[in-house]
């Protein structure tokens, strides 16, 4: 195992969907790339001089992806007549029975507050449908 392999494996496991590599040439160069969140176009590519900086960069991009995904989910729910209160890191969806459903986003997946998956941010239509069903009374 190379001196960077453990850090590389940890980054790949923590950030699925990213192509993460390390070059052990003169001066270690960490690289990561992937397509942008669905509907945002382009490719994201980053370079860092160590695994700690690369983790920090990946977390910043992921936070932006999740914010944009939550905004898109809120818009999709609004189009289906579902009221939503939008915050930076979550959505609150009131049900007719007075109960409120909390939606978060982590590692490219929409989740209910208790951790159950709603669906990947790449499949927005399915996530909207799942939330609409939950609002109508089907348990999330």
MONORPE-V301104 format. One record per pair of residues at least 4 apart in sequence whose ideal C-beta (glycine too) atoms are under 8 Angstrom apart, sorted by the first residue. I is the first residue (numbers start at 1). J is the second residue. D is the distance in whole Angstrom. If there is no record, write none. Layout:
i: (I;I)
j: (J;J)
d: (D;D)
This chain:
i: (1;1;2;4;4;4;4;4;5;6;7;7;7;8;8;8;8;8;9;10;10;11;11;11;11;11;11;11;11;12;12;12;14;14;14;15;15;15;15;15;16;16;17;17;18;18;18;18;19;19;19;20;20;20;20;21;21;21;22;22;22;22;22;23;23;23;24;25;27;28;28;29;29;29;30;30;30;30;30;30;30;31;31;31;32;32;32;32;32;32;32;33;33;33;33;34;34;35;35;35;36;36;36;36;36;36;37;37;37;37;37;38;38;38;39;39;40;44;46;46;46;46;48;48;48;49;50;51;52;53;54;55;56;57;58;59;60;61;62;62;62;63;64;65;65;65;66;66;66;66;66;67;67;67;68;69;69;69;69;69;70;70;70;70;70;70;70;70;71;71;72;72;72;73;73;73;73;73;73;73;73;74;74;74;74;75;76;76;76;76;76;77;77;77;77;77;77;77;78;78;78;80;80;82;82;82;82;83;83;84;84;84;85;85;85;85;86;87;87;89;89;90;90;90;90;90;91;91;92;92;92;92;93;93;93;93;93;93;93;94;94;94;94;95;95;95;95;95;95;96;96;97;101;101;101;101;101;101;102;102;103;103;103;103;103;103;104;104;104;104;105;105;105;105;106;108;108;108;109;109;109;109;109;110;110;110;110;110;110;111;111;111;111;112;112;112;116;118;118;118;118;119;119;119;119;120;121;123;124;125;126;127;128;129;130;130;131;131;132;133;134;134;134)
j: (5;6;24;8;22;24;28;51;9;10;11;22;51;12;20;21;22;51;13;14;51;15;18;20;32;51;54;55;58;16;18;20;55;58;107;20;32;58;62;107;107;108;34;108;32;33;34;58;32;33;34;30;31;32;54;30;31;32;28;29;30;31;51;28;29;31;28;29;49;49;50;47;48;49;47;48;49;50;51;53;54;45;46;47;44;45;46;48;54;57;58;43;44;45;46;43;44;42;43;44;40;41;42;43;44;65;65;68;69;121;122;121;122;124;72;124;68;61;54;57;58;61;53;54;57;53;54;55;56;57;58;59;60;61;62;63;64;65;66;107;108;67;68;69;108;121;70;89;105;106;121;71;88;89;72;73;105;110;121;124;74;86;89;90;91;103;105;110;75;86;76;121;124;77;91;103;110;124;127;128;131;78;84;86;91;79;80;124;125;127;128;82;84;91;93;128;131;132;82;83;84;128;132;93;131;132;135;93;94;91;92;93;91;92;93;94;91;91;92;104;105;102;103;104;105;113;102;103;100;101;102;103;100;101;102;103;131;134;135;98;99;100;101;99;100;101;134;135;137;135;137;137;112;113;131;134;135;140;112;113;110;111;112;113;118;131;110;111;112;113;109;110;111;121;111;120;121;122;117;118;119;120;121;117;118;119;120;121;127;115;116;117;118;116;118;140;140;127;130;131;140;123;126;127;130;127;127;127;128;129;130;131;132;133;134;140;135;140;136;138;138;139;140)
d: (4;7;7;5;5;7;7;7;6;6;6;8;4;6;6;8;5;7;6;6;8;6;8;5;8;6;6;6;7;8;7;5;7;8;8;7;7;5;7;8;7;7;6;6;5;7;5;7;7;5;6;7;7;5;7;8;5;8;6;7;5;7;8;7;5;7;6;7;7;7;7;6;8;7;7;4;7;7;6;7;4;7;7;5;8;7;5;8;6;7;6;6;6;4;7;7;6;7;6;8;4;6;5;7;6;8;4;6;6;6;8;7;5;7;7;8;7;6;7;5;8;8;4;4;6;6;7;6;7;6;6;6;7;7;6;6;7;6;6;7;8;6;6;6;7;7;6;7;4;7;7;7;6;8;6;6;5;7;4;8;6;7;8;7;6;7;5;8;6;7;6;8;6;6;6;7;6;7;6;7;7;6;5;5;6;7;7;6;7;8;4;4;5;8;7;6;6;7;7;8;6;6;5;6;7;6;5;7;6;5;7;5;7;4;8;8;6;7;7;7;8;6;6;5;8;8;7;4;5;7;6;8;7;4;8;7;6;8;6;7;8;5;8;5;7;6;8;5;7;8;8;7;7;8;7;6;7;6;7;4;6;7;7;7;7;7;8;5;8;6;7;5;7;7;6;6;5;7;6;7;7;5;7;7;4;6;8;6;5;6;7;6;6;5;6;5;7;5;5;7;8;5;5;4;6;8;8;6;6;6;6;6;6;6;7;8;6;8;7;5;6;7;4)
